[in-house]
Each structure stands twice: as structure tokens, then as C-alpha cells.
């Protein structure tokens, strides 16, 4: 989804057909566009009071009864403020039709909407696979500049994610969210969802859209009375899945100075570290960080499903005990709580205690804030300082988002137990 503004236009140079052996002809891409472009639509979210477009995304027909698949984040404003916004299908003649939301999958960033207009041209949703290196064609409305097609490469599934996500080497741009990425023969391989730029883009596998359409088409299905409550229910179920086994034995550990700390608590984490001892400073530092590539878009100022852990070691051979304690206290006192919009979350509330695990005395601060609209979910930041040494200190921080109080209590307890002396 994109806020309405003109960005930089990128153009590519096409080599003439036959210039390189095996080179695909530029006319082949135009053939794909001609065959399938009429199945792709522009979805605009309109602010009802001003009749102005608040955002633009893409979608595509998946049935002859007007069902359209798009991203959840394309229509998220409507989920949070149904009285303020409406979603419309806009065609090439600038005619618009109001869309009805039928179902959402907030975890996988998908939605099914519907127009009352039947269509004979649509993409049948079927299981489809592609090999790494296969050519794909993404369609959508980049920056509200008109329907476009982007060639790219299927580069397999991301490794460090809880749920599969396709790595698409192609230039997706804001506004293409929710459009299809298809093979040359029109099979939907994935749904455009996000980009980091420099042709580093991502797709939701088509299997997730098939599952959501299965819900919509099930006998007796009715949309929920409140989609916002449905978001809360889905997030609650999701966090139960990915949090329940974190920091359970056997947990991997890494050594930092005299301490042993947890690392890579699950296969969907990535970890990295660094160390330095600047000549101009009387102390050395090292850090070790782990986080997931997963996050769940809730609203423009709110994300969930994030887990991060950071270990910071400070050591010295020359500082006196009072000076080292002052340095250690300053490091521990830094504010690590993420920002947030008061529409979505309460202010942080923190409590500090001296505690002890099986190996060491600890100073611990736990900060919580509650989600205002999504049931009994919280963000949490746990910060720990290991006590007892005058020449080395460890500050360890765990960040959780979108978790129940029960899971926060469970995981912070496990995390405290994971810090030991070597």
C-alpha cells in the first residue's frame, strides 16, 4: 500500500530479442501482460469525509463471482476505522465500486474482498510451485501510476521466518501490494507483500490465499461482526504458536566474557555480534543480538510478532570499582522501550527488582504496555544486569511484542534462568 505521492520513476533498458543466447524476448513480457492484466485491479482506500484517497494498493480476481485477493495492510485503515474509510475498486475508466471485506489473515497479510460485479476473467487459485531461478511476473499499481508488470526471479523461501515467504528478486514498489506474481502460463505463485528495495522483495505463497479462500467459500461462512476483534483473536493464536517453545531446553548458548547466555532460540532467528576495545577508552565491549525476520503488520504505526534479544558485555582492566559501577549503571539505564502511537498502545509501565537465578544475582526491569484494541495482548521489554563483579558486567535485553501476560511471564522466567557464569 502507498500513501499518495509521486516517487522516483525507474526505467529499464530491454535488449533486442536474440542479442544474447537464451535471452527472453521483450515481447514475451508484453504477451503475459496482455493475457492477464485484466484480472488485476486497483484498490483505493478513501477517507469518507473528504472523499480523498488515503492509500492505494492492488488486488486480483480469484473467482467469477467477484472475489478479490489483496493484502491485509492495503485495507487496514478500514479495519481500524470502518466509519471513516471505505475501500473501492477503481477501473481504467475511473469508475469505482465499493468493496466488501469478507475475510482477513493478519498473520500472513492477506484479505479477501468482493465486488458485486461478476467477472469471466480471474486467476483460479491452485497449489503451484516454482524453482529457484524461475522467471516470475508481478503485476500491480506502483505509486498509483497505472497497472505495471515487473519481471523478477523466484529465489526460494526465506530461511529465518516462522511461516514461508518467497524471496522475489524484482522491483516491487509501493502500490503493488496485493497484486499477483505469476508464472508465464498464468499460475499464481505468490502475492506481492513487501520490499526492501534494490530488487529485494517478498511474496506470500499462494497456499495461504488458497486457505483463506477456503474459509470464505465454506458452507455457512459469515464475516465476523468485528474484524478488529478478529485481528486480536488471530494474533493471540499466533503468539501461542511461536512463543510456547522459546528458551526451552536444550537451548543454544554463547560465551561472552565470564558469562554464558542464550542464543538462536529457534531456527527462525538470525544472530550476529561484534566486539571492540578502543584505545582511547579504558574499557572493552562486546555484543550479541538475535531477532526474527517475522513481523505482523497491524496498522501504520503498529507491528506485532517481533522477538529480539541483545546481550552487551562491558569489561575493564583499569577502571576503579566506583567508575566501572557508574559506567555499568549508565548502560543498564538506557531506555530500550520501542515507541508507539497512543491510539494503539498504552504508555509503558515498569517495575524493578533484585532477583537471583540458579547461578547469579540479577537486577531486572520489566516494562509492559497493553494493546488498546486487540484484547489481552501486551508488548514487553525485560532488561537484566548481572551483579557481583567489579571488572565485568552483562546487560541482557529481551523484547516481545503482541504476547499474552501468561506467555510474557513464562518466557521472561525462562530467559532469566538462561544467564549463567561460564
N, C-alpha and C positions, 0 to 999 in steps of 0.2 A: 504494500500500500504506500502511496506517496502523498504528502501534502502538496498542494498545488503550487508549483514553482517550476520555472524552466531551468534545467541543468545543462551541463555541457553535452553537446551532441558528439557522439563518436561515430566515425565512418570508417569502413574497412575497404581495402583495395582487393578486388577479385582478380585472380589470374585468369587469363584466357583458357578456355577448355583445351585440354591436350598439352598445355605448356609443360606440365610435369607428368611423368608416368603415374597412372593411378589417380590423378587429381580428379575430384568430382567436379562436374560441370556446374557453373553458377546457375544455369537454367534448371538444374535439378532442384535446388532450393526453392526457386520460384514455382516449380511444379508442386512441391509439398505445400507451399503457401496457398496456391490456387485451390488445391484439393480440400484443404482442411480449415482454412481461415474462417469460413462462415459458421464454424462450430464454436468459435471463441468470442467472448463478449466483454464489453467494458462494464464494470460495476462501479458506480459512484455513490458515495455516501453524502447526503445533502442535509445541511442544517435547516430544519423546517422553518424557523423564524425568519431567516434571511434568504432562503432558497438558494444559498451559495454552496458550492461543492466544498466539503471538508476534506475529502480524500478520494482517490481513485485507485482501483485495482482491476484485476481480471478474473475471469471465470470461463467455464466451458460446459456446454450441454452434454449430459450423460444419459438422457432418455428422450423419447419423442413426446413426453408429457411436460416438458419444460423444466426438468430438474437440472440444476447447475451446481457444479463443484467449484469452490473457491477456498481461500484461506480464512481461518477464523479472524486473523488480525485485520483483514480487509473490512470486515463488518463489525469489529469490536466496539466501535463507538455506539452503534445501535444496541448492542447487548447491554452496555452500561447506562445508556440514556435513551431508552426506546421512545420517550415522549418528545425528545429533542431532535432526533435524527431519523432519516428513512434511507433505505437502500433502493437504488434504481438500476435497471438495465438500460444502457444508452446505446442505440444502434448508429449506423453510419449516417442516417438522415437526421440525427439529433433528437429523434423521438425517444421518449422514455417510458418505461413501465415499472411500476412498483414491484419490488421483490419481497417474498415472504421467506423468513428463515424457518427451516424445517428441523435442522439438527446441527449440533456443533461437536467437534472433538478438539477441545482446547489444548490437550497434551500434544497432539500431532499437528496442531494449527490448521485444521480443516473445518469447513462448513458446507452444508447443502442448503441451497436456496431454490426458490421456484418462481417462475412466471406463469401466468395463466395461458400464455400463448404456446400452443403445441408447435413442435418443430420436427421436420423429417430428417434433419441433419444433426447428428450427435455422435459422440465417441462412446461406443459400448465399453463398459469397464470390465476388463478380464485380466486375470493374472498374466503378467508379462515380465520377461527378464531381458537383460542386456549384458553384454560382456564389456570388460574394461577396454576402452578404445573405440567402442561402437559410437557412430555418429548419431546425435540427437538434435531435435529442432524444438526450441522453446518459443511459444507464442504468447503475446501479451501486449499491454498498452504502456510502454515506458514513458514516464513523466507526462502522461496524457497527450502524447504526440501522435497517436494513431496506432493501429494494430501493426505490430512488427514481428519479424521472425529472426531468431538468433540461432546460429549453428554452434554446437558445442560437442563435448566428448563425455561419455559416461566413464567415470573413473572409479567405479566401485562404491562400496558403502564405507562411511566413516567408521573408524575403529573405536574411538573413545566416546561412544554415545550409548545410552541405555536402550534407545529404540533406533532401528535402522534409519539412516538418512543418506541419500545419494549425493556423492561428490560430482558436481557437474562443472566441467571446465568450459565455461561460456559466460558471456557478459549479460547476466540478468541485471535489470535496472529497476528502481522503484516504480511501481505501477504495473509491473509484470507479475506481481504476486498473485497466486491463484490460477494462473494460466497453465496449460498443459505443456509438458515436454514429451515429445512423441518420437517414434522411430519413423523411418522413411515410408513405411507402409501404414502409418496412422495408428499404431498401437500406443496407448498412453503408458509411458514408463514411470512418470512421476509428475508431481505438481510443483511448480515454481514456488519457493518459500522464502529464500533469503540469499544475501550475497555479502562477501567481504571485499568486493572489488577485485581488480586485476584478474578477471576471469575465474575467480574463486567463488563458486555459487553452489547452492544446495537445493535438493528436491525431496519432497515427501514421497516415498514409494507408493505406487498405485494401489498396493494391497490395503493401505489404510483408507483410501477413498472407497474401495470396494466394501470394506467392513462398515463404513458409515452409511453408505447407500443401502446396505443390507438392513440396517436399523430402520431407515426411513421407509423401506418397502415392506417391512414385516407386517403381517396382518394385525390390525388393531392399533398400529402405532399412532400416537398423537404427540405433537411437540409439547415440551414442558410448559407449564404455566409461567415459569420464570426461568429464562436462560441464565440469568446471573446466579441463581441458586444451583442450576445445573453445572456451571463453571466450578462452584465451590465443591459440589459432590465429586466431580471428576478429579479435581486437584487433591482432595482428601484420599481418594482411592489410589491415585498415582503415587503420593508420598509414602503410602503404606508399602508399595511395591519396592521402591528404590532405597528406602531407608532401613528396612527391617533387618538386613544382614550386614550393615556397615559396622566396622570395628569389632566384628565377632572373630573369635579365634578360629584358625590361625591367621593373624593379621601381619602383613609385612611391616618391617621396621627398618629404620636407617639411623646411623650413628652420627650425632652432632656433638663434638667435644666429649664431655663426660656423660652425655645423655643418650638414651635410645628412645626414638619417637616413631609413631605410626606413619606409614606412607602408603600410597596407592590402595585405598581401602576396597576398591572394586575395579574390575577390568575397564570400566568406562571412565576412569580417571587418567589424567596426564600429570606427571610430576616433573619438576625441574629445580635446580638450585644454583647457588653461587656463593663465593667467599672472597674476602679481601682483607688485607691489613695495611691500610695506607700509612706511609712512612711518617706523615705529619700528625698522625693520631696515636694516642697511647693505648689503643685497644684494637681488637680484630672482630670481624663479624662474619657470620655465615647464615644463609637462609635456605629453606627447603619448602617448596609450595606444591600443592596438588589441587586440581579442580576438574570439573567435568566440562564437556562441550555442550551439555544439555542445558537448556533453559526453556521455560514456558512463557510465552507472551500472554499477558493478561490485559493490559491497557498500555497506552503510550508512555505512561510513567510508572509502570509496574511489571516486573517479571518475577517468576517463581521457579521452583525446581533447581535452585543453584546450591551447590555444596562446595565450599572451599576450605582448605586447611593450610596454615602457614606456621612454620617454626623458625624463630630467629634466635641465633646464638650470639652472645656477646662475651668476649673473654679478654683478659688483660694480664700482663706480667709486670706492669709498672704503676698502675693506679693504686692509690691508697684505698682502704676499705670504704671510708666515707665518700670519696669521689666516685668509686665504682658503684656504690649504692645509689648515688644521685643519678648517674647515667642509666642504671638499670631501671630505676623508678620512672625516669622520663620516658624510656622506651615503652614500659608497660602502660604508661598513662596516655599514650596516643589514642585518639578516637578512631576506631576501626568500624564504626557502625555505618552502614550504607545510607545514602539519602533516600528520600521518598516523598510522594505527594500526599498531603493530608487528606485528600479526597479518598485515598485508597488505604492508608495505614495510619495508626495512631502514633503518638510520639514514643520514643524509646524509654523504657523504664529499666533501671539496672540495680542489681544487688551485688555486694562484695562480701566474701567470706574467706577465712583461712581454713583450708581443708587438708586432708592427708590421704594419699592412696597407699598402696602396699609398699611403695619404695621411697616416697619423698613427701616433705611438707610443701604445700602449694598455696599461692594466693590466687583466688579465682573471682572473676567478674562475669556475671551472666546478664545480658541485656535482651529484652523482649519487646516486640511491638506486634499488635494484633491487626489482622486484615479487617477492615470495616464492613465489607460487603459479602465476604465469601465464607461465612461460617467460622468455625473454631480453628482457624489457621493463624500461625504466627511466623515472623522472622525472628531468628535468634543469633546472637554473637556471644560465644564463650571465649574468654581470654584468661590464660593461665600463666603465672610466673612461678618457676621452681625456686624454692628458698633453700638456704643452707650453705652457700659457698660465697667466698669473698672475691674470687677471681674469675668466675664464670656464671652466666645466667642464661636461662632459656625462657623466652616468651612464645607461647603457642596459642594460636587463634583458630577457632572453628566457626564458620559462617554457614547457617542453614536458612533456607527461605521456603515458606509455604509448608510448614510442618505442624502437626498437632502437638499440644502440650505433652501428651504421653510420649510421643516419639522424641521430642526435644529432651525430655527427662532421661529417656533410655540412652540416647546417643551421647549426650554430654557426660553421663556416668561412664560409659564405655571409653570415651575419649580421655577422661581423667585417668582411668586405670592404665591407659596405653603409654603413659610417660614414665620412664624408669631411668635409674642410673645404669651405666654400662657395667 
